């Protein structure tokens, strides 16, 4: 991780540990699962795609792996849809104030105890250049389109990520609300 990435990560962590309007301190999101690839991708998404200007109470990334390819030399290739959502806590509800989607392709290298993202290529945020997306995704294009088009599946993954965060920190948060939508129970 470059010095700029490290500085950005520190700034993002400071920004995401703000006090909510009701005085509750929300902990920084950290991947709590056991998948070392997802852990590395989550850390990368948090450090590279979290905007600081929104001053959220918490930023929660959603890592949706579409396909992985483990090579013999320790490199792992990952295709997926990666999102960040910034939330304010209003009562018992996390309300989305901003976010972004970054479909992409990542190269990870093995480290002593896990993985580190070596490179990441965003293949187009809602791009209309289908040929470029097909080229970047290769044989995974149809799977990607199916998952990206399945709003219910993407929302289920987002809801599970939020629920994991809430439960792992034993927070008194019962709902989350996406921009322009009704609040959903966690």
C-alpha positions as CSV (number, residue, x, y, z in Angstrom):
1,X,0.0,0.0,0.0
2,X,1.4,3.4,-1.0
3,X,2.0,6.2,1.5
4,X,-0.9,8.1,-0.2
5,X,-3.2,5.0,0.3
6,X,-2.1,4.7,3.9
7,X,-2.8,8.4,4.5
8,X,-6.2,8.1,2.8
9,X,-7.0,5.0,5.0
10,X,-6.2,6.9,8.2
11,X,-8.3,9.9,7.0
12,X,-11.1,7.6,6.1
13,X,-11.0,5.8,9.5
14,X,-11.1,9.1,11.3
15,X,-14.0,10.3,9.1
16,X,-15.9,7.0,9.7
17,X,-15.6,7.2,13.5
18,X,-17.6,10.4,13.8
19,X,-20.1,10.8,16.6
20,X,-23.7,10.4,15.4
21,X,-26.1,13.2,16.1
22,X,-27.6,11.3,19.0
23,X,-24.2,10.9,20.7
24,X,-23.6,7.3,19.8
25,X,-20.1,6.5,18.5
26,X,-20.2,4.1,15.6
27,X,-17.2,1.8,15.2
28,X,-15.3,1.7,11.9
29,X,-16.5,-1.1,9.6
30,X,-14.1,-4.0,9.5
31,X,-14.7,-7.2,7.6
32,X,-15.4,-9.9,10.3
33,X,-15.4,-13.0,8.1
34,X,-12.8,-15.6,7.5
35,X,-12.2,-15.1,3.7
36,X,-8.7,-13.5,3.3
37,X,-9.5,-12.4,-0.2
38,X,-12.6,-10.6,0.8
39,X,-10.8,-9.0,3.7
40,X,-8.1,-7.6,1.4
41,X,-10.7,-6.4,-1.1
42,X,-12.8,-4.8,1.7
43,X,-9.7,-2.9,3.0
44,X,-8.8,-1.8,-0.5
45,X,-12.3,-0.5,-1.2
46,X,-12.4,1.3,2.1
47,X,-9.1,3.0,1.4
48,X,-9.6,3.9,-2.2
49,X,-13.2,4.6,-2.8
50,X,-14.4,6.2,0.5
51,X,-15.1,9.9,0.0
52,X,-14.2,12.1,2.9
53,X,-16.4,15.1,2.0
54,X,-19.6,13.5,3.2
55,X,-18.5,13.1,6.8
56,X,-20.6,10.0,7.4
57,X,-21.2,8.3,10.8
58,X,-20.0,5.1,9.2
59,X,-19.0,3.8,5.8
60,X,-19.9,0.2,4.9
61,X,-18.4,-1.4,1.8
62,X,-20.1,-4.2,0.0
63,X,-17.8,-6.7,-1.8
64,X,-19.7,-8.9,-4.3
65,X,-17.2,-11.4,-5.8
66,X,-18.4,-12.7,-9.1
67,X,-15.4,-14.9,-10.0
68,X,-12.0,-15.8,-8.7
69,X,-9.0,-17.5,-10.3
70,X,-6.1,-18.7,-8.1
71,X,-2.9,-18.9,-10.1
72,X,0.1,-21.1,-9.3
73,X,2.4,-18.1,-8.6
74,X,0.3,-16.9,-5.7
75,X,-1.6,-14.3,-7.7
76,X,-5.4,-14.3,-7.4
77,X,-7.6,-12.6,-9.9
78,X,-11.0,-11.4,-8.8
79,X,-13.9,-10.0,-10.8
80,X,-16.7,-8.3,-8.9
81,X,-18.9,-5.5,-8.0
82,X,-17.6,-3.3,-5.2
83,X,-19.6,-0.6,-3.5
84,X,-19.3,1.8,-0.7
85,X,-22.2,3.3,1.2
86,X,-22.0,6.2,3.6
87,X,-24.5,6.4,6.4
88,X,-25.8,8.7,9.1
89,X,-27.4,7.3,12.2
90,X,-30.9,8.7,12.7
91,X,-32.5,7.1,15.7
92,X,-32.2,3.4,15.2
93,X,-31.8,3.7,11.4
94,X,-28.7,3.9,9.2
95,X,-29.7,6.3,6.4
96,X,-27.6,6.3,3.3
97,X,-26.2,9.8,2.4
98,X,-24.0,8.8,-0.5
99,X,-22.1,6.0,-2.1
100,X,-20.7,4.6,-5.2
101,X,-20.5,1.4,-7.2
102,X,-17.2,0.2,-8.7
103,X,-17.5,-2.9,-10.8
104,X,-13.9,-4.1,-11.4
105,X,-11.1,-6.5,-11.7
106,X,-8.5,-6.9,-9.0
107,X,-5.1,-8.7,-8.9
108,X,-4.2,-9.8,-5.4
109,X,-0.8,-11.1,-4.2
110,X,-0.3,-13.5,-1.4
111,X,1.2,-12.0,1.8
112,X,2.4,-13.9,4.9
113,X,-1.0,-14.1,6.5
114,X,-3.4,-13.1,3.7
115,X,-3.7,-11.1,0.6
116,X,-3.0,-7.6,-0.6
117,X,-4.5,-5.8,-3.6
118,X,-1.7,-5.3,-6.2
119,X,-3.9,-3.6,-8.8
120,X,-7.5,-2.7,-9.3
121,X,-9.2,-1.7,-12.6
122,X,-12.6,-0.1,-12.5
123,X,-14.3,-1.4,-15.6
124,X,-16.9,1.2,-15.8
125,X,-19.3,2.7,-13.3
126,X,-22.6,2.2,-15.1
127,X,-20.7,2.3,-18.4
128,X,-22.5,2.2,-21.7
129,X,-19.4,0.8,-23.4
130,X,-20.5,-2.8,-23.5
131,X,-17.5,-3.9,-25.6
132,X,-15.1,-2.6,-23.0
133,X,-16.9,-4.3,-20.2
134,X,-17.1,-7.6,-22.1
135,X,-13.4,-7.4,-22.8
136,X,-12.5,-6.7,-19.2
137,X,-14.8,-9.4,-17.8
138,X,-14.1,-12.0,-20.5
139,X,-15.9,-15.3,-19.8
140,X,-17.4,-13.8,-16.6
141,X,-19.5,-11.1,-18.5
142,X,-22.8,-13.1,-18.5
143,X,-22.5,-13.8,-14.8
144,X,-21.7,-10.2,-14.1
145,X,-24.7,-8.9,-16.1
146,X,-27.0,-11.4,-14.3
147,X,-25.8,-10.4,-10.9
148,X,-25.8,-6.6,-11.7
149,X,-29.3,-6.9,-13.1
150,X,-30.6,-8.8,-10.0
151,X,-31.5,-5.9,-7.8
152,X,-33.0,-8.2,-5.1
153,X,-29.8,-10.2,-4.9
154,X,-27.6,-7.1,-4.7
155,X,-29.9,-5.7,-2.0
156,X,-29.7,-9.0,-0.1
157,X,-25.9,-8.9,-0.1
158,X,-26.0,-5.3,1.1
159,X,-28.5,-6.1,3.9
160,X,-26.3,-9.0,5.1
161,X,-23.2,-6.8,5.1
162,X,-25.0,-4.2,7.2
163,X,-26.5,-6.9,9.5
164,X,-23.1,-8.4,10.0
165,X,-21.7,-5.0,11.0
166,X,-24.6,-4.3,13.4
167,X,-24.5,-7.7,15.0
168,X,-20.7,-7.9,15.3
169,X,-20.7,-4.6,17.3
170,X,-23.9,-5.3,19.2
171,X,-25.4,-2.0,18.0
172,X,-29.0,-0.9,18.7
173,X,-29.6,-0.3,15.0
174,X,-32.7,-2.0,13.7
175,X,-33.1,-0.6,10.1
176,X,-31.2,0.8,7.2
177,X,-32.5,3.1,4.5
178,X,-31.2,3.4,0.9
179,X,-31.4,6.8,-0.8
180,X,-35.0,7.4,-1.9
181,X,-36.3,4.1,-0.5
182,X,-38.3,3.1,2.6
183,X,-36.3,1.9,5.6
184,X,-35.8,-1.9,5.8
185,X,-35.5,-3.9,8.9
186,X,-32.2,-5.5,9.6
